[in-house]
Amino acid sequence: MTVKTRPFDPAAYLDTPEAIATYMTEALDSNDPGFIADALGVIARARGMTQVAREAGLSRESLYRTLSPEGNPELGTLLRVLTVLGLQLTVRPTQPRAPQ
């Protein structure tokens, strides 16, 4: 018996502002630029990539490319996309390091 599966698409589960914020927070906590860019792309797909691109003042193709795992969005682009998605960056202190 062959088991058929479909690829997991996290965008299907990002249907509330809280889910989106949690997903983005986890991506930011990873400190992995590729994962952060990809997470923004997933959120943008969940919200509608064409609409997000239009509101951010970018072409849809450019936004896909920028928010891919290989993308490296400029700070200005990142901030515009976050604003369109209804998100904001916040800063908190890291856990203090143990004395060595």
C-alpha positions in Angstrom: 0.0 0.0 0.0 1.4 3.4 -1.0 0.8 6.3 1.2 0.2 9.6 -0.6 1.2 12.8 1.1 1.2 16.4 0.2 4.0 18.9 1.0 3.4 20.8 4.2 2.4 24.4 3.5 2.6 26.5 6.7 0.7 29.3 4.9 -2.5 27.2 5.2 -2.3 27.6 9.0 -1.5 31.3 9.2 -5.1 32.5 9.4 -5.0 34.7 12.5 -2.8 37.6 13.5 -1.7 35.6 16.5 -0.6 32.7 14.3 1.2 35.0 12.0 3.0 36.8 14.8 4.0 33.5 16.5 5.4 32.1 13.2 7.4 35.3 12.5 8.7 35.4 16.1 10.0 31.8 15.8 11.7 32.7 12.5 13.3 35.8 14.1 14.4 33.8 17.1 16.2 31.4 14.8 18.7 34.2 13.7 18.7 32.5 10.3 18.4 35.1 7.5 17.1 32.6 5.0 14.5 31.3 7.3 13.4 34.8 8.2 13.0 35.8 4.6 11.2 32.6 3.8 8.9 33.0 6.8 8.0 36.5 5.5 7.3 35.0 2.1 5.1 32.3 3.6 3.1 35.0 5.5 2.8 37.1 2.3 1.5 34.1 0.4 -1.0 33.5 3.2 -2.2 37.1 2.9 -2.0 37.2 -0.9 1.4 37.9 -2.5 0.0 40.2 -5.3 -1.8 42.4 -2.8 1.2 42.5 -0.4 3.5 43.4 -3.3 1.2 46.1 -4.5 0.9 47.7 -1.0 4.6 47.5 -0.4 5.4 49.1 -3.8 7.1 46.1 -5.2 6.5 43.8 -8.2 5.1 40.4 -7.3 8.1 38.7 -8.9 10.6 40.9 -7.0 8.8 40.1 -3.7 8.9 36.4 -4.4 12.6 36.6 -5.1 13.4 38.8 -2.1 11.4 36.7 0.3 12.8 33.3 -0.8 15.2 31.3 1.4 18.0 32.7 -0.8 16.7 36.2 -0.6 18.3 39.0 1.3 15.8 41.8 1.7 17.1 45.3 2.4 16.0 46.8 5.7 13.6 49.3 3.9 11.9 46.4 2.0 11.7 44.4 5.2 10.0 47.2 7.1 7.6 48.0 4.3 6.5 44.3 4.0 6.2 44.0 7.8 4.0 47.1 7.8 1.8 45.8 5.0 1.5 42.5 6.9 0.4 44.3 10.1 3.6 43.3 11.9 6.3 45.3 13.7 9.8 44.4 14.9 10.4 44.6 18.6 13.6 44.2 20.5 14.2 42.4 23.8 17.3 41.6 25.6 18.9 38.2 25.1 19.3 35.9 28.0 22.4 36.8 30.0 25.4 34.6 29.3 26.7 32.5 32.1 30.1 33.7 33.4 33.0 31.9 32.0 
